[in-house]
Amino acid sequence: MTPDTDNLFPDDAADATPERTRGVDLVFAAIVTFAPPAAFVLGTWLWISGRAVPSAVEIGTMIAIHVCSLVGVELGFHRLFSHRSYTATRLVKVGLAAMGSLAFQGPVIWWASIHRKHHRYADQPGDPHSMYLFDPDRRFTWRGAIHAHIGWVWSARSVGRGGFARYAKDLYRDADLLWIHTHYFAFMIAGFALPALISGVAHGSLQGAGLGLLWGGFIRIFLMNHLTYWCINSVTHGWGRQDYATPDHSTNVPLLALVTLGQSWHNNHHASPTSAIMSHRKGQLDPGAWILALLERGKLISNVRRPYGPALGRVRRGQTRNVAPPHHGDDH
């Protein structure tokens, strides 16, 4: 049984995408869903067959832009703009917003508003990408897991206006962020054009430019979004360990810590969402926090919020709980 979709977004009936722009949303949903995996298959086949082997230029450019966009999304879109977990100089603020806009995850203010909405309704009706809204008993289903990972970008209610005015008024008042937000497509296209240009010049050929586009553009998007960062919506709400008794299904997944810059300590994050530090215990790797420490030391950021205080103590579990999907055939 699937609940009425109107009930999944109880107070956001006006937030669905207008019909005049719905087609555009679907085009971009199709591109980001299918093009990166197809590019990965194509690139792997070309490499294995020896028809088009990526050089150090393509691999190096892919890694460089990947790291830049990942830092921009996690430290900028997420920790700074969504949660205001630290204060940044204008240079850092603009730099992070620009780098995050290369990731093909949407405009900065849209991203932050969707994420704030997720925290307001975490794993409850109203959450744009919860996996638990397709079963009346809020149980794990594979349909829900797919929705959380990528399916939600096809939903008008999930990706529509998303409550911009309601959830991100402060961001709209920031002239720098608004400019980057409204010029998102230029930044997104740059994320594809730059690796193509670098490889084209390095190899002096259109084939080189094509390889740069393939590896530094589409395969980069596949590795960052499909394989790693989007696992925050799916894997870290379905599998893993809960160290805190949060009212949602968020979990900690150590395996993803490095590739998500620490965001896979997701139960920690939901227990203390305004903290800029995701690691709460010794041995929990949080590369994002390491970068923030360097920026703080260089006086480029300040007022870094940390996961301490009475509120955190109240939700701490005496014993951790492992979370895993149930083994049953009924997937609704």
PAFIMI-975927 format. One record per residue (C-alpha): residue in one letter; z, x, y. Coordinates in steps of 0.001 Angstrom, whole numbers, plus 500000, padded with zeros to 6 digits. Example, Ala and Ser with C-alpha at 12.3 -4.5 7.8 and 13.67 -1.06 7.14 Angstrom:
2
{node "A" {507800 512300 495500}};
{node "S" {507140 513670 498940}};
//
This chain:
332
{node "M" {500000 500000 500000}};
{node "T" {499059 501319 503421}};
{node "P" {500937 500038 506491}};
{node "D" {499112 498394 509382}};
{node "T" {497789 501223 511537}};
{node "D" {498971 499456 514705}};
{node "N" {502539 499878 513456}};
{node "L" {502097 503633 513118}};
{node "F" {501985 503934 516920}};
{node "P" {504437 501266 518124}};
{node "D" {504361 501915 521871}};
{node "D" {500970 503581 522273}};
{node "A" {498423 500792 522012}};
{node "A" {496967 501923 525345}};
{node "D" {496671 505521 524173}};
{node "A" {493804 505089 521738}};
{node "T" {490583 506827 522726}};
{node "P" {488310 504630 524891}};
{node "E" {485131 503569 523076}};
{node "R" {482945 505421 525581}};
{node "T" {484413 508776 524512}};
{node "R" {485113 508009 520854}};
{node "G" {481748 509396 519790}};
{node "V" {482510 512740 521411}};
{node "D" {485842 512926 519585}};
{node "L" {484137 512264 516259}};
{node "V" {481504 514946 516869}};
{node "F" {484171 517575 517568}};
{node "A" {486270 516350 514640}};
{node "A" {483267 516825 512361}};
{node "I" {482533 520300 513723}};
{node "V" {486106 521610 513457}};
{node "T" {486591 520009 510018}};
{node "F" {483402 521086 508245}};
{node "A" {481729 523957 510121}};
{node "P" {484454 526632 509695}};
{node "P" {484873 526167 505900}};
{node "A" {481090 526068 505474}};
{node "A" {480809 529260 507520}};
{node "F" {483431 530941 505346}};
{node "V" {481490 530052 502186}};
{node "L" {478227 531237 503762}};
{node "G" {479731 534466 505092}};
{node "T" {481353 535257 501739}};
{node "W" {478081 534651 499886}};
{node "L" {476097 536797 502314}};
{node "W" {478655 539582 501951}};
{node "I" {478872 539485 498153}};
{node "S" {475099 539234 497770}};
{node "G" {474580 542139 500146}};
{node "R" {472243 540138 502372}};
{node "A" {474398 540416 505474}};
{node "V" {477511 542570 505225}};
{node "P" {479863 542392 508228}};
{node "S" {480529 545738 509855}};
{node "A" {483704 547049 511436}};
{node "V" {482453 545526 514696}};
{node "E" {482463 541964 513302}};
{node "I" {485767 542352 511451}};
{node "G" {487442 544076 514388}};
{node "T" {486218 541490 516901}};
{node "M" {487295 538651 514612}};
{node "I" {490798 540087 514253}};
{node "A" {491138 540811 517983}};
{node "I" {490127 537316 519099}};
{node "H" {492185 535772 516293}};
{node "V" {495335 537569 517441}};
{node "C" {494689 536675 521085}};
{node "S" {494143 532993 520328}};
{node "L" {497130 532841 517956}};
{node "V" {499418 534377 520576}};
{node "G" {498024 531972 523158}};
{node "V" {498648 528915 520995}};
{node "E" {502070 529821 519601}};
{node "L" {503673 531538 522593}};
{node "G" {501756 529612 525250}};
{node "F" {500710 526131 524131}};
{node "H" {503771 525750 521928}};
{node "R" {506840 527665 523078}};
{node "L" {506062 527795 526810}};
{node "F" {504081 524689 527743}};
{node "S" {505315 522195 525134}};
{node "H" {508985 523199 525095}};
{node "R" {509556 525196 528304}};
{node "S" {511600 527619 526210}};
{node "Y" {511198 530461 528718}};
{node "T" {509885 531115 532223}};
{node "A" {506716 533181 532637}};
{node "T" {505060 534934 535547}};
{node "R" {501787 533429 536692}};
{node "L" {499836 536232 535001}};
{node "V" {501431 535563 531620}};
{node "K" {501170 531786 532007}};
{node "V" {497459 531858 532836}};
{node "G" {496737 534506 530216}};
{node "L" {498415 532553 527420}};
{node "A" {496705 529299 528405}};
{node "A" {493310 531014 528469}};
{node "M" {493823 532794 525133}};
{node "G" {495025 529623 523415}};
{node "S" {491926 527797 524620}};
{node "L" {489797 530089 522416}};
{node "A" {491354 528629 519248}};
{node "F" {489402 525345 519015}};
{node "Q" {492657 523377 518948}};
{node "G" {491980 521311 522055}};
{node "P" {492770 521569 525789}};
{node "V" {496187 522944 526697}};
{node "I" {497707 519797 528277}};
{node "W" {496364 517590 525483}};
{node "W" {497839 519978 522888}};
{node "A" {501246 520027 524558}};
{node "S" {501365 516254 524982}};
{node "I" {500488 515707 521311}};
{node "H" {503203 518166 520279}};
{node "R" {505843 516599 522520}};
{node "K" {504929 513243 521041}};
{node "H" {505329 514721 517549}};
{node "H" {508881 515817 518356}};
{node "R" {509769 512465 519869}};
{node "Y" {508701 510587 516719}};
{node "A" {508902 513357 514101}};
{node "D" {507859 511864 510735}};
{node "Q" {508343 508342 512084}};
{node "P" {505851 505741 513346}};
{node "G" {504368 507225 516505}};
{node "D" {504065 510792 515159}};
{node "P" {500374 511749 515600}};
{node "H" {500189 513872 512453}};
{node "S" {503002 513017 510070}};
{node "M" {502180 512892 506365}};
{node "Y" {504844 510263 505682}};
{node "L" {503288 507242 507399}};
{node "F" {501011 506182 504551}};
{node "D" {503696 505141 502124}};
{node "P" {506123 502264 502844}};
{node "D" {508999 504344 501438}};
{node "R" {508077 507432 503506}};
{node "R" {507358 509455 500371}};
{node "F" {505010 512416 499999}};
{node "T" {501393 511461 499246}};
{node "W" {498325 513663 499083}};
{node "R" {496560 511278 501446}};
{node "G" {499350 511865 503930}};
{node "A" {499192 515630 503420}};
{node "I" {495465 515655 504195}};
{node "H" {496081 513510 507267}};
{node "A" {498743 515931 508502}};
{node "H" {496574 518995 507933}};
{node "I" {493192 517881 509301}};
{node "G" {492681 514125 508871}};
{node "W" {494613 513206 512007}};
{node "V" {491872 514624 514252}};
{node "W" {489665 511754 513046}};
{node "S" {492179 509096 514126}};
{node "A" {491631 507451 517507}};
{node "R" {495348 506747 517832}};
{node "S" {496284 510343 517016}};
{node "V" {493852 512192 519262}};
{node "G" {493288 509595 521961}};
{node "R" {494722 510066 525379}};
{node "G" {497860 510935 523469}};
{node "G" {500187 509867 526257}};
{node "F" {499080 512556 528699}};
{node "A" {500683 510848 531684}};
{node "R" {503763 509922 529671}};
{node "Y" {504441 513212 527910}};
{node "A" {502964 515903 530155}};
{node "K" {503425 514917 533792}};
{node "D" {504907 518318 534612}};
{node "L" {501875 520120 533185}};
{node "Y" {499425 518053 535203}};
{node "R" {501247 519153 538347}};
{node "D" {500556 522809 537515}};
{node "A" {497261 523656 539252}};
{node "D" {496572 526685 537045}};
{node "L" {497073 524776 533796}};
{node "L" {495075 521808 535040}};
{node "W" {492120 524069 535884}};
{node "I" {492177 525697 532436}};
{node "H" {492617 522285 530811}};
{node "T" {489612 520795 532598}};
{node "H" {487487 523881 531840}};
{node "Y" {488455 523905 528174}};
{node "F" {484894 523735 526867}};
{node "A" {483957 526892 528766}};
{node "F" {486830 528771 527129}};
{node "M" {486055 527326 523712}};
{node "I" {482386 528328 523965}};
{node "A" {483465 531790 525119}};
{node "G" {485370 532141 521852}};
{node "F" {482024 531911 520043}};
{node "A" {479767 533616 522590}};
{node "L" {481934 536723 523019}};
{node "P" {481814 537941 519390}};
{node "A" {478098 537125 519233}};
{node "L" {477481 539171 522368}};
{node "I" {479586 542111 521194}};
{node "S" {477854 542319 517801}};
{node "G" {474428 541670 519281}};
{node "V" {474827 544588 521674}};
{node "A" {476433 546830 519038}};
{node "H" {473612 546277 516538}};
{node "G" {470836 545680 519052}};
{node "S" {469539 542669 517156}};
{node "L" {469700 538898 516879}};
{node "Q" {470936 539296 513309}};
{node "G" {473873 541257 514653}};
{node "A" {474578 538485 517159}};
{node "G" {474421 535947 514330}};
{node "L" {476908 537929 512275}};
{node "G" {479223 538154 515261}};
{node "L" {479016 534389 515770}};
{node "L" {479619 533741 512082}};
{node "W" {482644 536024 511633}};
{node "G" {484165 536194 515100}};
{node "G" {483494 532515 515763}};
{node "F" {483461 530087 512855}};
{node "I" {485188 532136 510132}};
{node "R" {487889 533114 512632}};
{node "I" {488525 529415 513262}};
{node "F" {488714 528786 509514}};
{node "L" {491235 531577 508954}};
{node "M" {493463 530575 511857}};
{node "N" {493337 526798 511791}};
{node "H" {492481 525666 508274}};
{node "L" {494265 528392 506302}};
{node "T" {497316 529170 508434}};
{node "Y" {498327 527433 511667}};
{node "W" {497527 523858 510651}};
{node "C" {499818 524397 507664}};
{node "I" {502635 523803 510156}};
{node "N" {501766 520094 510196}};
{node "S" {501339 519832 506441}};
{node "V" {503025 522582 504404}};
{node "T" {506135 522923 506586}};
{node "H" {506729 519192 506426}};
{node "G" {506197 518914 502681}};
{node "W" {507343 522063 500902}};
{node "G" {510057 524612 501507}};
{node "R" {513745 524798 502376}};
{node "Q" {515845 522830 504828}};
{node "D" {518692 524790 506402}};
{node "Y" {519506 522006 508863}};
{node "A" {520037 518284 508428}};
{node "T" {517308 517227 510842}};
{node "P" {516183 513578 510738}};
{node "D" {512650 514622 509753}};
{node "H" {511060 516444 506809}};
{node "S" {510606 519831 508511}};
{node "T" {511112 522884 506290}};
{node "N" {511264 526674 506448}};
{node "V" {508435 528477 504622}};
{node "P" {508907 532283 504699}};
{node "L" {505441 532973 503243}};
{node "L" {503758 531772 506442}};
{node "A" {506082 533494 508919}};
{node "L" {503883 536458 509822}};
{node "V" {500565 534586 510038}};
{node "T" {502064 531859 512261}};
{node "L" {504086 534251 514443}};
{node "G" {507309 532735 513148}};
{node "Q" {506465 529053 513522}};
{node "S" {506863 528479 509789}};
{node "W" {510647 528590 510336}};
{node "H" {509894 525009 511185}};
{node "N" {513163 523411 510165}};
{node "N" {514869 525913 512472}};
{node "H" {512497 524816 515215}};
{node "H" {513175 521117 514739}};
{node "A" {516907 521802 514764}};
{node "S" {516623 523641 518095}};
{node "P" {513221 522727 519603}};
{node "T" {513816 524195 523068}};
{node "S" {514632 527634 521669}};
{node "A" {512021 530355 522116}};
{node "I" {513366 532099 519000}};
{node "M" {512406 530655 515612}};
{node "S" {514454 532996 513400}};
{node "H" {518083 531895 513011}};
{node "R" {519193 534267 510257}};
{node "K" {518979 537965 509561}};
{node "G" {515780 538763 507699}};
{node "Q" {513783 535823 509060}};
{node "L" {510632 537401 510509}};
{node "D" {509562 536031 513887}};
{node "P" {506724 538134 515392}};
{node "G" {506509 535712 518311}};
{node "A" {510079 536548 519260}};
{node "W" {509255 540258 519083}};
{node "I" {506405 539795 521558}};
{node "L" {508640 537748 523846}};
{node "A" {511279 540502 523728}};
{node "L" {508698 543033 524947}};
{node "L" {507573 540700 527720}};
{node "E" {511180 540073 528706}};
{node "R" {511875 543788 528798}};
{node "G" {508842 544227 531055}};
{node "K" {510196 541481 533336}};
{node "L" {507095 539353 532722}};
{node "I" {509187 536470 531374}};
{node "S" {512777 535341 531887}};
{node "N" {515259 532584 531021}};
{node "V" {514464 532904 527316}};
{node "R" {516295 530140 525471}};
{node "R" {517992 531030 522206}};
{node "P" {519160 528974 519212}};
{node "Y" {522858 528955 519896}};
{node "G" {525363 526354 521004}};
{node "P" {527423 523366 519799}};
{node "A" {524402 521158 519122}};
{node "L" {522982 523633 516605}};
{node "G" {526335 524040 514872}};
{node "R" {526638 520321 514267}};
{node "V" {523441 520107 512261}};
{node "R" {523892 523207 510114}};
{node "R" {523997 522505 506399}};
{node "G" {526651 524101 504257}};
{node "Q" {524033 524567 501543}};
{node "T" {520248 524699 501822}};
{node "R" {518052 522049 500240}};
{node "N" {514689 522706 498620}};
{node "V" {511913 520241 499392}};
{node "A" {508846 519767 497235}};
{node "P" {506379 516953 496594}};
{node "P" {507306 514602 493765}};
{node "H" {505467 514898 490470}};
{node "H" {504030 511442 489994}};
{node "G" {500551 510060 489721}};
{node "D" {500827 507261 492285}};
{node "D" {499430 508674 495500}};
{node "H" {498859 505464 497414}};
//
